[in-house]
């Protein structure tokens, strides 16, 4: 029988505790990320304040019936009357964009309005099978040195990742690059090469693909403030960039 002395036992306990804390921190990070990005999914089927922009750039305010994340990219259900029994389904070809307001829960456990805006963008593939190559993609960062859109699409039989996320990065309205998880390390180092603290952190925990929107926001903040590039600072305005209609 193997015998443990007190030191061995303490080391074993500390090792288990360390592993537990790693799992706990990862779980907390995942929960926070999901809470910050799932406002629409939590409201699926709800009828909320919103607007549509037609192909002539005319804006009509009214109400949007919230759909699932992928369906939000391929069609819009809209009515100027919130109590209407059936909302009008509008095709992508008839729209340039739309938006709606949801509820965002922050770290203080309070809720506030969180506008989500979508614009029409054409890709080499549809978001869903039988849809067109034009999709209504979400604006994640609407202003700053870099702006960012998010495109979701069906991965076509990939059981582990049935939906793929792609970010489109623009500067002064011109597309620079489209980034998916497998191209993340290579492409972001080009985008962030002059911000030393961020550049050298790429690939570390909290500096991976899942945090891309925050990383761009932090980079934009550095461009604006021009603090020491060797010192990393979070953008304090990150949760306010999407709230304006």
Rosetta blueprint (number, residue, H / E / L):
1 X L
2 X L
3 X L
4 X L
5 X L
6 X H
7 X H
8 X H
9 X H
10 X H
11 X H
12 X H
13 X H
14 X H
15 X H
16 X H
17 X H
18 X H
19 X H
20 X H
21 X H
22 X H
23 X H
24 X H
25 X H
26 X H
27 X H
28 X H
29 X H
30 X H
31 X H
32 X H
33 X H
34 X H
35 X H
36 X H
37 X H
38 X L
39 X H
40 X H
41 X H
42 X H
43 X L
44 X L
45 X L
46 X L
47 X E
48 X E
49 X E
50 X E
51 X E
52 X E
53 X E
54 X E
55 X L
56 X L
57 X L
58 X L
59 X E
60 X E
61 X E
62 X E
63 X E
64 X E
65 X E
66 X L
67 X L
68 X L
69 X L
70 X L
71 X H
72 X H
73 X H
74 X H
75 X L
76 X E
77 X E
78 X E
79 X E
80 X L
81 X L
82 X L
83 X L
84 X L
85 X L
86 X L
87 X L
88 X E
89 X E
90 X E
91 X L
92 X H
93 X H
94 X H
95 X E
96 X E
97 X E
98 X E
99 X E
100 X E
101 X E
102 X E
103 X E
104 X E
105 X E
106 X L
107 X L
108 X L
109 X L
110 X L
111 X E
112 X E
113 X E
114 X E
115 X E
116 X E
117 X E
118 X E
119 X E
120 X E
121 X E
122 X E
123 X L
124 X L
125 X L
126 X L
127 X L
128 X L
129 X L
130 X L
131 X L
132 X L
133 X L
134 X E
135 X E
136 X E
137 X E
138 X E
139 X E
140 X E
141 X E
142 X L
143 X L
144 X L
145 X L
146 X L
147 X E
148 X E
149 X E
150 X E
151 X E
152 X E
153 X E
154 X E
155 X L
156 X L
157 X L
158 X L
159 X L
160 X L
161 X L
162 X L
163 X E
164 X E
165 X E
166 X E
167 X E
168 X E
169 X E
170 X E
171 X E
172 X L
173 X L
174 X E
175 X E
176 X E
177 X E
178 X E
179 X E
180 X L
181 X H
182 X H
183 X H
184 X H
185 X H
186 X H
187 X H
188 X H
189 X H
190 X H
191 X H
192 X L
193 X L
194 X L
195 X L
196 X H
197 X H
198 X H
199 X H
200 X L
201 X L
202 X L
203 X L
204 X L
205 X L
206 X L
207 X L
208 X L
209 X H
210 X H
211 X H
212 X H
213 X H
214 X H
215 X H
216 X H
217 X H
218 X H
219 X H
220 X H
221 X H
222 X H
223 X H
224 X H
225 X H
226 X L
227 X L
228 X L
229 X L
230 X L
231 X L
232 X L
233 X L
234 X L
235 X L
236 X L
237 X L
238 X H
239 X H
240 X H
241 X L
242 X L
243 X L
244 X L
245 X L
